Amino acid sequence: MKQWDAYTQSAADTLFKLQRNEISMAEAYRFFEDNSVVLADGEALTSILNAISEIDGFPRWYSELSEFFASQPTRDALVAWLKAKVSSRSTSRHRA
């Protein structure tokens, strides 16, 4: 549990630093890729990386992700939330 708590706190810090341009997008990617074993879900990791790459285009989604990490969710809650975001965004893209 301590490893997960440390991961969520570091993830929130990483996203807030990226938002304030204190680190590069590449550094944020590297953090999440290096810690992918903690998340242990490829689809969820892809969702995070998509949010990072779309920070300018989807600031609300990015802010929600930052805030969700800051709330230190359980792994299952985080994965479910990320997968719901992916499915809702892909559904809205198909409607456009």
N, C-alpha and C positions, 0 to 999 in steps of 0.2 A: 504493500500500500504506500509506503514512503516513496518508492521509486515513481509510482503513478502521480502522487502529489507533487513531487519535484518536477516531473515532466509537465504537468498542466501549468504550474507556476512559470516554468521556463518558457513554455509555449506562449503564454500570455505576454510575458516580458518581451519575447522575440517579436511578436506581432505588434505590440505597442511601439517598440523601437523602430520597426520597419515603417510604421505609420508616421512616425516623427522624423523619418529619413536619417536615423542614427546608424542604421545598418543597410546594406544593399539587399535587393531581392535575392541575389545569389546566396548571401549569408543566411537569409531566412530559409531558403530551400534546403541548404546544407544542414541546418539544425534539424528540420523535420525529416529529411532523408536519413541522417545519422541516427536519429532516435526512432526510426520506423519500427524497430523490433519491440519497442515499448507499446506502441499503438497496435501492432500486429494485425492490421487490416488494410489490405492494399487499396480497396475502394475508398475507405475513409482518408487514407493518406493522399490519394489523388484529389479528393475533394478539398483538402487543406491546401495543396499546391495550386489548385485552380483558383482558390480564393486569393492566395498571395499574388498570383500572376494577373488577377483582375482587380487589384486594389483600386485602381483609378476608375475602372468601369463599373464596379459594384461596391462602392464604399459602404453601403448599408450592410450588405452580406458580410463584408470584411469586419466591420465594427461588431456585428452580432457574434462572429466567430471569436474575436478578441475577448469580448465580454463573457462568452460562454466558457472559454478556457479559464478566465479569471475567477469564475465561480467554482472552479475545481470540481467538475462533474466526474462521475464514475466513468470508467472506460466504456461500459455498455451504453450509458446515456450519451456519451460523446459520439460513439460510432453510429448509434441510431439517429441522432440529430444530424450528423454529417450526411448520412445516406438519404435522409428525408430532404435535405437541402438539394442534393444532387438530383433526386427524382422530381422535385417541384420545379427546379430550374430547367431541367430538360423538357418537362411537360410544357412550361411556359414558352420555351424556345420553339417548340413544334407548333404552337398556336400562332406564332407571329407570321 
